[in-house]
Amino acid sequence: MALKSTIFKAELQLADIDHGCYTDLQLTLARHPSETDERMMVRLAALALNAHQVQALCQGDGQIGFGAGLSSPDEPDVLLRDFTGRTRLWVEVGQPDDKALARACSKADAVAVYAYGPAAEVRWRGAQDKLARLQKLSVWRIPAADAQALARLAERGMQLQATVQEGQLTLSSAAASVTLEPLRWQ
């Protein structure tokens, strides 16, 4: 019998001071049986860092949310579509392969990767030259310690506050707070 995804609910109050985006989001995260809390929370952080794009890319006429994730490798972790169905932003977390990123760049106006974990830098050094040709691609590094700290915020029912200011994301719950600053690689 196949294991089912675990469902997490998150109420996210977002204040993106850098981009003038203030919104409340009701989110459902399906954590695949092979996905860690760390990866799931990096997905949530990536969504918070890009929520302002609904206004910036779609003039408020779009929706940002989670893709099917690990259960569907041809879908992004976070997706922004305008109401015409056009994919405006495709976000992946982890270390996706070069071919998958090239396919994503052919399907979306912009693609972002949020790399994390101990192997991220080694992977980046090996793929940097290949990925440099993908003009729609931006690559960000979330420090390993910050990604691990995000995992400690994971609960089945989360009430979180997210603040983006001066390039830093602070994600807080009633019990803890994590501040991270993604480093742009590309």
C-alpha positions in Angstrom: 0.0 0.0 0.0 1.4 3.4 -1.0 1.9 6.0 1.6 -0.2 9.1 1.3 0.9 12.7 1.6 0.6 14.5 4.9 -1.5 17.6 4.8 -0.3 20.8 6.5 -2.3 24.0 6.7 -0.7 27.4 7.0 -2.2 30.8 7.7 0.5 33.2 6.5 0.4 36.9 7.3 2.8 38.4 4.8 4.4 41.9 5.0 6.8 42.3 2.2 8.1 45.8 3.0 10.6 45.7 0.1 7.9 45.4 -2.5 4.9 46.9 -0.8 3.0 43.6 -0.6 0.8 43.0 2.4 -1.6 40.0 2.3 -3.0 37.1 4.2 -2.7 33.6 2.6 -4.5 30.4 3.5 -2.2 27.7 2.2 -2.4 23.9 2.0 0.9 22.0 1.8 0.9 18.4 0.8 4.1 16.8 2.1 5.0 13.8 0.0 6.2 10.8 2.1 9.7 11.3 0.8 9.8 15.0 1.5 11.4 16.4 4.7 10.0 19.2 6.9 13.1 21.2 5.8 12.2 20.9 2.1 8.5 21.7 2.8 9.3 24.8 4.7 11.8 26.0 2.1 8.9 25.7 -0.4 6.8 27.9 2.0 9.7 30.4 2.3 10.1 30.5 -1.5 6.4 31.3 -1.8 6.6 34.1 0.8 9.7 35.6 -1.0 7.8 35.6 -4.4 4.2 36.5 -3.3 4.8 40.1 -4.4 5.1 38.8 -8.0 1.3 38.5 -8.2 1.2 42.3 -8.4 4.5 42.8 -10.1 4.0 40.3 -13.0 0.2 40.0 -13.1 -0.9 43.4 -11.8 -2.8 41.5 -9.1 -4.6 39.4 -11.7 -3.1 36.1 -10.9 -2.6 33.4 -8.2 0.4 32.0 -6.5 0.4 28.6 -4.9 2.1 25.3 -4.6 2.4 22.9 -7.5 2.0 19.1 -7.2 5.7 18.9 -6.0 7.5 15.6 -5.7 4.6 13.5 -6.8 4.6 15.3 -10.3 8.2 16.0 -11.4 6.9 18.0 -14.4 5.3 20.6 -12.1 7.0 23.3 -10.1 7.1 23.5 -6.3 5.6 27.0 -6.4 3.7 28.4 -9.4 2.3 31.8 -10.4 -0.2 31.9 -13.1 -2.2 34.8 -14.4 -5.9 34.4 -15.1 -5.3 33.6 -18.8 -3.5 30.5 -17.7 0.0 31.8 -18.6 2.7 30.6 -16.3 4.5 33.7 -15.1 6.8 32.2 -12.5 8.0 28.7 -11.9 9.9 28.0 -8.6 11.9 24.9 -7.8 13.6 24.1 -4.4 16.6 21.9 -3.9 18.9 20.9 -6.8 16.8 20.2 -9.9 18.7 18.9 -12.9 19.7 21.1 -15.9 17.3 19.5 -18.3 14.3 20.1 -16.0 15.3 23.7 -15.6 15.6 24.2 -19.4 12.1 22.7 -19.8 10.8 25.0 -17.1 12.3 28.0 -18.8 10.5 27.0 -22.0 7.2 26.9 -20.1 7.4 30.0 -18.0 8.2 33.7 -18.2 10.6 33.4 -15.3 12.1 30.5 -13.3 13.7 30.6 -9.8 15.6 28.0 -7.9 16.1 28.1 -4.1 19.0 25.7 -3.4 19.6 24.5 0.1 21.4 21.7 1.9 25.0 20.7 2.2 25.4 19.6 -1.4 24.0 22.8 -2.9 27.3 24.5 -3.4 29.0 21.5 -5.0 26.0 21.0 -7.3 26.1 24.7 -8.2 29.8 24.7 -9.1 29.2 21.7 -11.4 26.1 23.2 -13.1 26.9 26.9 -13.1 28.3 27.0 -16.7 25.4 25.0 -18.1 22.8 27.1 -16.3 24.3 30.5 -17.2 22.8 30.2 -20.7 19.2 30.1 -19.3 18.4 33.8 -19.3 15.0 33.3 -17.6 16.6 31.5 -14.6 17.6 33.0 -11.3 19.3 30.9 -8.6 19.3 31.6 -4.9 21.1 29.9 -2.0 19.4 29.5 1.3 22.1 28.8 4.0 21.9 25.2 5.3 21.5 26.3 8.9 18.6 28.6 8.0 16.9 25.8 6.1 17.3 23.5 9.1 15.9 26.1 11.4 12.8 26.5 9.1 12.1 22.8 9.6 11.5 23.4 13.3 8.6 25.7 12.5 6.7 22.9 10.7 3.4 21.9 12.3 0.3 20.4 10.9 -1.6 23.7 11.6 0.6 26.7 11.3 0.0 30.4 12.0 2.9 32.2 10.6 4.0 35.8 10.1 6.4 36.5 7.3 8.3 39.8 6.9 10.5 40.6 3.9 12.7 43.6 4.5 16.1 44.5 3.0 16.3 41.1 1.3 15.8 39.2 4.5 12.8 36.9 5.2 11.7 36.5 8.9 9.3 33.7 9.4 7.7 33.5 12.8 5.4 31.3 14.7 4.2 31.7 18.3 7.1 29.4 19.4 10.1 30.5 17.3 11.4 32.8 14.6 13.8 32.3 11.7 15.5 35.0 9.7 17.2 34.1 6.5 18.8 36.0 3.6 18.9 34.2 0.3 22.2 34.7 -1.6 21.8 35.2 -5.3 24.0 32.9 -7.4 22.6 33.8 -10.8 
